[in-house]
Amino acid sequence: MDTEISNGMNKFFLISIIAAGIAAFFVFQKPAFSGSEADCGDCPAKIELSKDNDFETEDVTFNLKSRHGYNIRVRSVRPRFSKYPEKRFPTVLRIAGGWGTSTFLLNNRLTKKAASDGLIIAAFDTEPKLKEKTGSRIRDYNGFKDQDDAATVLASILNHPNVDPDMVGVWSHSNGITLASGVLGREKYKEIGEKIIFLLDDEGPHCPKDLIDAPDIKPHTRDIKSIWRNKVINAKVGAGMDYRTTDEFFSERCAVNFIGNFKGAYQRVQAKNDHELAYYYGHAAAMINTAVNGKAKWTRLNRQPKDRIYKSAELPDGIDMESVLDVEKIRGPNDRRIWDLLFSLFHELQK
């Protein structure tokens, strides 16, 4: 009898040890984050991002569980955690343009070099984005469901013992701002949004609906307006669909609706020749002006002075944006100049 009890206890402890090991391995998967962890007395040393650093790196992919039932695939290029358990690193979550995947953004040497410099670079894809084509009703197209998934990823990042929770930012490209602004500016995720120190917005639209409906705006991408109408909107809007009207659909996907509530620094990147909208700047002015008049710590266009108001239909006395733009065109979402600006942001906001 005693032997059976002893064997049973041994099995119990073995299972407990294995479970603890699995939990440690998937520590990014913690669904909640704790503010007290940032204030602990024995926390690992916080690392200042520097191009003189030379950390050994790793490229790790793992799954989190979406509250909507599917898997979220998270990829993280970072200093090797097992080699630097006593360190806490600044972190950026990247969100790609369009409506699709983001982890491909990490497939470049600048990402690996940044990890060697002491930065954690993360991105995520969801099963619907990986498996379903544009036009599928199952896809969410950066609405509240996709924003829920971004919140899950950000919460797990903020709770990770190798992450400096005071140095976490979000970097979005193009239409990725519709996802980023929503998760950082909605009241539902206020506790997460208040922990994010900056939003780096690379030429994102203020509201796709306004751009689709404007006949004078001529996008670079052929048929992008018809793709929005005939694939995305038709898949989600109408009788028996997820949304009754296009206004209801876009209420979740207009970044300008949420950016005014974001309390971190809002950094806008804008070139003279926009990657999609050519020489149109109404989207940039709308985002910047709303952030300036909102709750942002500060707002800036490129490397211009902070908190300026730019000319728009609503604010005709603002600064003419074209006159201050000194970049002709952004060369894709991994343009070195944006990486340099990212590093500058971290240095500027280092506590």
Protein Blocks (a to p, Z undefined) as FASTA:
>chain_A
ZZmmmmmmmmmmmmmmmmmmmmmmmmmmpmbdcfklmmpfkbccdddddfkbccdddddd
dddddfkopacddddddddfklmmmbccdddddddehjbdfklmmmcfklmmmmmnopac
dddddfklmmpcghiakbnnhpaklmmmmmmmmmmmmmpmkbcfklcccddehjlmmmmm
mmmmgmklmmmmmmpmbdcdehiafblklmmmmmkbccfbghklmmmmmmmmmmmgcehi
abfbfklmmmmmgmklmmmmpcbdcdddddfbdfklopafklmmmmmmmmmmmmbfbdce
hjbcehiacddfklmmbccfklmpcbfbdgbjkbfklmmmmmmmmmmmoZZ
